[in-house]
């Protein structure tokens, strides 16, 4: 054949315009999130960005996000899990019974609960992966089963309160080991005593952690850019790279500052942050994650490429079960009791978050960051509309339309490209 | 008789970043069979999509005149209304509906939305008779073979009062016998005055039935020739832009010791466990040797390969596999790959590629450990590997980040080959490695095969095209009804001898069955 030009190594540098276009799609979600935040910031007369409210949003959505991480794997693999809400509720009840009724050590109980989640995920995963029963059916059955078991173990009562150590999971903040930093002295009243809620005292540890994270982020971004360049592969224009990273760093620092001016980082945010980072790493850099995408894209081709598709599916559901259990712990710790209605309907919020975040219902497509942002978009809408005093009925309607709109936008974008 | 039924003038169609068609001209005479040929990715299918309205008027430049009038189709419905019907390469039948239901899909024989099943049956029987298919219209499409399904598609086209029938590679997945029947049918339609346009790669078919040929290359119409001027060489020359003196690159075989051996291999059908699909096969491949497996469709070639490769086909598999003279466990794909075996599938879209992911991820997926350390992928190493193989197998794409589904067939095949080359096997089984790809890309694939053999790998090629096997193999096994019925060295092999082995094998098989019953 006529010889074609050399492959894309050191090919034409991506133009500024092209980089904008590609990144606009990639960061479209971030922009949507920012737009929604600004919108509600205005509509709620500035309540949304109050440090206490931001902290609240994190607490309210933590268990959704934890489960969305697992759900992303499930959906990318081409499956669905309808049982996560019921499993979370059930595990919360088990935790309550172990800690409150039997007085078990919270750490041991927590560990047992997550192990139980793994077993539950494993059982469902066994039917899905090895018996080839559609995940929709298996997990629908699982939802009914665990809803029933939840009612059964609680036999109608609510169990609580939890030991203080366990409550820290959802209600605690990281200790300020460095010590508070007084930025603005509080106003004093006539008697010379400080008026509450005036002045700014920063949680220094939170601020330091925030700065370290931003530095690490910038370091890795620069390193990967250098790597590409030194191997002769094209990178995005430098100006664009700088602006993009500065904006991201700015947003992160802003949020950290907000947390620092309240009580610091909530414990659950730390747990979440570590999990998010872990799952980004798994999906982007690990062979395990790559194989999930390959399987979701074409399961037959994946199997013929030597991927143990059945085992992989099984593990995905085990992971989902563990995350559902962790979410159940966070949820019950937040309520400080286990109730018979716990977890009901959570699975739909989780699935919605993943789809708003750009995952494809056909499998093979989806990002962890997308799912997290999707969860925050839904969470902030909940919070914002709540603060605005919009009725729950209209909240549901609006959320439904946002879900549909997000997916329509995605499909439209894909067809255009 | 020689009036023009269809004329397309200066058709230009641009996709973002690519000019798929550039000033293409096409004139089709009434009552002709007009063949369009060109390499994969040359723009044939795009042209047909412009013609049939899949790409609506306004999304391309140029004019289409049909029956003397300018056409501005906005969709398939518009083109079907005037009698232009296209049958796509991938059949558009619903497997779990009956033949009759499929024929009238979208054109149901109904009054006020209530289907009149008697009309459906009567009319579909008529149509089936016209296309020479003896099947009950109530039979589910999934229960008939690909050849018959193709006929159902044609019956469906006939039900729409077709005047201009367009067939996109109608024989690509048919056996020789079914292809012949189909070509005869087209000739019959021609005798009845229908005009057809046929896209095809198979030069012998074109020579047999076409009245005129238009060759398209790189999105441009190169030339249109009449039947009298058609020669294989001329078609090939204008398709690739230069003459290919030899369609098979030459090679001096350096054959070493036996690298791969299968002994007493037997396999039963996965759904009908009483049916033996592979019957006691023994074969071997030596280092640096290219060995072919010839046989008709359904002879069990793919079934044999897949049962060896990780037991991905069949039940109750027995027999032994030897790699490098040692007994090898190939009971899972992972073990087979680890043992140095690779199998490149005949159906790259279904079994070979993740079509929604890009080239880079497809190339490395069978050997992720090769670009990772303790489960963590080294991005740069992966990129390097992908670029290396892209260059090595000459994949034509904008970069390794191009989505596999957007590549032409030949380039997709090269991605599949790259994937297996990166897994670094000693022994490759290539199942129909050149199916549905153009002459130029075929040559490139043969070159790759030769290079692999020269590197000392063993290669087993399964192909339905006998000239191809004769052109590239050192030795050919003939497989028929699950049994090896002949083994020929390349210098003594010929199409005739292979066919004779098959026929003789079938006769013997019948004898055996008679004896058994």
Interface residues (C-beta under 8 A of the other chain):
Chain A: X1 X2 X3 X4 X6 X7 X8 X9 X11 X224 X227 X228 X231 X233 X285 X286 X287 X288 X290 X291 X293 X294 X297 X298 X300 X301 X302 X303 X304 X305 X306 X307 X308 X364 X365 X417
Chain B: X16 X240 X241 X309 X310 X312 X332 X333 X334 X336 X337 X343 X345 X350 X351 X352 X353 X354 X355 X356 X357 X361 X365 X366 X368 X369 X372 X375 X376 X377 X379 X380 X383 X384 X387 X390 X391 X394 X396 X398 X399 X400 X401 X419 X423 X440 X441 X443 X444
